Amino acid sequence: MSQNDELLLLLALYQKKYGVLASKTAERIKKYLADGYTPEKAISLALGDEKFFLELKNYITDAAVSASLLGKMVTNDAASTTKTITSSRVGDVEVYVDVQQKTGKAINTVNVAETRSIILNEAWAPDKMNLSTRLHGNEAEIRQTIVDTVSKSIKQGETWVKTSRALYDGYNAGHITKKAELPEYLTDLVKQAKRILAEDKAALREYNKAVAKAEYQISRLSQDGAPTRAMKQSFKNLLDAAKDLNDKAIDKAVSVAVEEKSRYIADRIARTEISRAWGDGFFAEHLEDPDVIAFRWDLSSRHPVYDICDIHAKVDCYGLGKGVYPKDKFPRRPAHPHCLCPVTPVYIGNLDIDGVQEAMLLQNAKFNPNAIAKYIDGATRKQQLSLLGADGLKDFERDGSWQNSLRLWAGHETPTTRLK
């Protein structure tokens, strides 16, 4: 299993746990809404009942600690280890055992509690925030995302029910044309409402037009006298259907808010922390190894966007090969939120040149900014815009400068690790 696959495995294990937690939380929210609580109160109570943010913190920390252990591993036979992993909380050992079984790698003897404390409390990013602070800061964003999504759905549903009720009430007041079937404008209204519930993004404008048309038609109905009994039942059925559709829409909105929208925010932290923790373990293992002479930046197999990572992996900045850097001149990693790009150690003799040349290359390795300029120049315009932005591309086309425009460029530095 490759390093990238290991990171994706950890992410999958974390996401599986998050999915269970999110599903339970969503059901709690639905229950409180059914009991008559406001969206804000229902969500607050449900998050508290399920200890949502505490569990999220534990899941991300478990995954990050596992990642740091994987980064340090040198043994490839999980069955060969006879040493015991010490647990810092109930349930975390099973995460590490699961990782061992799926990767086939043995977890070396470590003090998991100490590693966990380091991952939680020691900062690594330029903003100097540790994981505990970062997670706490995102609680408000996650909570508000859920509230906004659910409240929007309820508001849309109330508009639909209100319109249906107005039609029904108008009918009862004797202001409806004498027809046994639902008028065409009401049929269209039902059709557009169902499209909205199916999350057809293009339906909202048509729905609003249908509502406006129905309201206009209602205002013109008084001229035709009292309605028939069949028409009365039609409008009652319409109102009942509106209420039912509204309930389904709210249920779906709750699930989407908790299981999808809030998950994205949590995943952003989880991916970045897993990646950084893996790097902590990797650099702790290899920085002081005299047989390791350089590091290679590899693109993640899940790298959907053209960005700074393509520069790191595809440019020969030091004359050592594409993506190869001296041990003391490596790009900051992770390069951006969600970055899962792994690193490979380059050992003595791995540069495909004789030992004397290899030693000289390393000794004289200097950063060549023109290598990046040449790479950008050979990229497509779409790729150039992705790397530099419109204004940066204008500067590059004018004078070849890129250092102040290359998005997420942070130069090269000696890698560090929070682990001993």
Secondary structure, 3 states (H helix, E strand, C coil): CCHHHHHHHHHHHHHHHHHHHHHHHHHHHHHHHHCCCCHHHHHHHHHHHCCHHHHHHHHHHHHHHHHHHHHHCCCCCHHHCCCCCCCCCCCHHHHHHHHHHHHCCCCCCCCHHHHHHHHHHCCCCCCCCCHHHHHHHHHHHHHHHHHHHHHHHHHHHHHHHHHHHHHHHHHHCCCCCCCCCCCHHHHHHHHHHHHHHCCCCCHHHHHHHHHHHHHHHHHCHHHHCCCCHHHHHHHHHHHHHHHHHHHHHHHHHHHHHHHHHHHHHHHHHHHHHHHHHHHHHHHHHHCCCCCEEEEEECCCCCCCCCCHHHHHHHCCCCCCCCCEEECCCEECCCCCCCCCCCEEEEECCCCCCCHHHHHHHHHHCCCCHHHHHHHHHCCCHHHHHHHHHHHHHHHHHHHCCCCCCCCCCCCEECCCCCCC
